[in-house]
Amino acid sequence: MSLGQWLFLAYLAVPAAVAPTFAVRKLSQGRASPGAVAAALRILLLIPLVRFVIFDTQSIILNAGIVEDYPFRLALSLDFFRLGIIVVAEFCFLLAHAMCSMNEGRRGLLGFLILLSELLFPLYVCSDNLMLTGVVQITIGFVFYYLIRFSLMDHSSDIGDQITKSLYPVYYALGLILLFWGLSEFGEHGLALQKASGSRLNLVLWMFLLILSVPVAPWARWLGLAVAHLPEAVTLALVIFLSAITWKISSMFSVAYPDLEWKYKLGIYLVGITGCAFSIGSLFAAQSRRLMLGSLPTFFFSLILVSLGVSQSKLLSSAYYVCVFLPVFTGLILYASAMNVRTAVEKSYVGILLALILGLPGTPVYLIFGTIGSRSLDMGLGYTIIFGLLWFLYFSANVHICRRIFLDPEPPEAGVISPLSKTGSAFASFGIFLCVFIVFVTMFAGRSL
Amino acid sequence: MNPALTTIAVFLPLIPSLMALFGVLREKRLWALAVSAHVASWLCFTVVLAGSYLSSDKGPFEGLLLLGPTPWSGPFRFHWDFWSIFLAWVASGAVVSLHFLASAGSRALVASMSAFVACFLAALGAGNLFLFGVAIAGAVLPRFVMISLDGAENKIQIAMEAAVFSLIAVLAIFTVVLSIASGSMPSWIGIEGERYEVTASTIGFFLLFVAAMIISGIFPFHSNMRKIYGLNRLYGMVPLVLQSVLGIFLMFRFSTQYFPEQIRQFGPVLLYFYAAAALVSSIGFCGSAFARDRIFWLQQVLLCFSMIGFFSLNQKGWLGGSALAAFQALAIPALLFLSISLDKRGSGFVGSKIADFPWMGVASILLPLIALGAPLSLGFYCFVLVLWSLAGGFSAAIPVALLAIPVCAFGGMRIMFFRLGESESGGERIAGDFSPSEFVAVYPSIIFLLLMGIAPGIFLAPIGATVAVMLKAMN
């Protein structure tokens, strides 16, 4: 094994090594939780991996058999795209652990479950094998089932039940479809994805998988409920995974179905546009700050489908930008929706965040809309008009947010009682760092893609 | 050493029965002897199982039926391979765990339970169908006594049904044995018509198939097994639940020896039948109102998948099916023990108390997940293997069988969040975390199930080798 492989293995193993410390009550209940330590350690381990993957332009591959003579294999590889998603996600997990440690009561248990999701995250993102992808997908469903149920057990157990009844079967079904897809499509090749090997029958299955994986309004109401009611840390962990799932399934398109016909793309595009319209509508109708800002992640998820609808064979850059940007963005707006803006640092944070949301040149939102816009122009007048309307709606929504929060004589209530309202400048400083960091990462990715 | 040890392991549980029969020991002493005998039997199987890993010869090995060499030598020998020893080890382990939860029963109950366990282990070691039939016939009376001594309201009805079903199974097995022994099988009650020809071998195969289904208590002969889940006494219920393994064992071990052609001929039809049965069972699991009923339907799903694996007639399916039989023999009793422990606490135990009662909380999360075949459980790999075995030859059955899994998973939400202990009746309630005896009854199974899930290759590889030999012999 090379040094890169050892480092990658160590990176994967960190949460498993840290997990037993949650059994020590003093450690798990402290402000610097073991989960935050694990996330920080992982970020440190990623620094040398960046050198291997980006500067030496090599993928790091790990491959191990589970059962002899049967192609049950752990096939993982880390390339430029996956590294980008992982680096951003680790910072988000760090933020999630910090948010979790602000909770009173069950923070040890929630921190442990978030650590479990952190353990599964790179396995999911880096898997090259549908068996592993499906297995991790199902396991994620279990982890989030308990994470949501435990976090809403005391005051809103009915809502927890409602969210898990929607989310858990979807995750389970996704995992099974991935396995079924692998068994029926690639069974003889050890469930590994093959270039351009998808059949027409399974294309429909893949499209179903894709639409199921993206929590698009109006049928995926659970994400709205989750944003409104779950603790910020849990919502953030959930969105990190949702972005990864969407990216994973979207990227399968470029491998298995590089020559997707226009009618299929149009179908995906229309579903995405419908989702965008519904989420913007719910933003305008929202009564609280949390619900208003919480509609934006759903909008961006729908935008992934739009970007797939206008994509060229292997060009999925706008979907990639969304998936990298969305977890950070969600973490930042969740914090912004709960905080009390008092100090200069906190005011600066809110200002920078709104600039980020608005989509000034150089920001991820600018890149996302720029990429979709240029492709829409290529595809003709109809696509261009719809894109214009979409951009106009998004811009109006931003103006609405700024007006309601800063200019209204009676700004909307937070809509949630959160421990984050009492955080000081440290959190806001970390928020500013993340805003700058995500701009840097997306610009770097934009130059490399 | 291995043959002698397996023989000792099989017959050790008979000692308490004999002691009870002659009236030498009573009450607590008899119970203590039964516990000692079952623990010793389990330890013998543990040594043999450990030896099979260390031994260079992975093939089957034989043991004498009784310690005296004649007149029991020759064909009347035990025939053990890794799979049968593993099944016996798992089942005897469940019986040992049972003693920690069940209070000392009456003399007749302890004696009949011990005799039943001895017959059960003897059936797993049977080298031929006759010996298997003898062991099953020997279990009929203890089975009847165990049910009759229970406190359930409808115990007489359950016992009568069980007796009738058991006799039909025994009769079916011995009919096949006699017809094979007399060498008259090819011409035996052959019915030939203008369009259809039902050969004697076909009848023989279906007799054996029906016997296996009755012994397993699997769909469509599941009604009696469902009632057994409602028994009050654990000493009656758990060994009878374990008996399901024997039906699967009968199909894998003996039907392939005598009726390979018929299995190839009718296998596809029966495979589709069990795919549908798995789906029906999963819907039953989803819709059942009580915890024990849910566990029953979950076992049905697992057994149906085992049968699907068997009828796929390829190595992946056989490996998945045979390993699933062992998995359910470990997971289902453990789930029953947990359900009973939670029952004692009423519906008061909820997740909010997980910090106060961590052992019970962790067990209540892990066991349902494992039993549902979540990833990182052996059941999951078995499900994948069985489904994988259908790719190509029986692709149409995949969606039907596959659909049973999400239906089960959806129904599983009803047991996943500390709702395994809804009690049908009231009764005295206790509070607090697991008592030491409950801990010992439940946690070894959880640890072993986790180990099987984390390192499945350790168990699947030798079972795969056994299965390969059986499949080769059939072909």
Interface residues (C-beta under 8 A of the other chain):
Chain A: G65 I66 V67 E68 D69 Y70 F72 R106 L109 M131 V135 V136 I138 T139 F142 Y145 Y146 R149 F150 M153 D154 T164 K165 Y168 P169 Y172 A173 L176 L179 F180 L183 S184 G187
Chain B: K316 V350 G351 S352 I354 A355 I365 L369 A374 P375 L376 F380 Y381 V384 L385 L387 W388 A391 G392 S395 I398 P399 L402 I405 P406 A409 F410 M413 M416 F417 P456 G457 L460 A461 G464
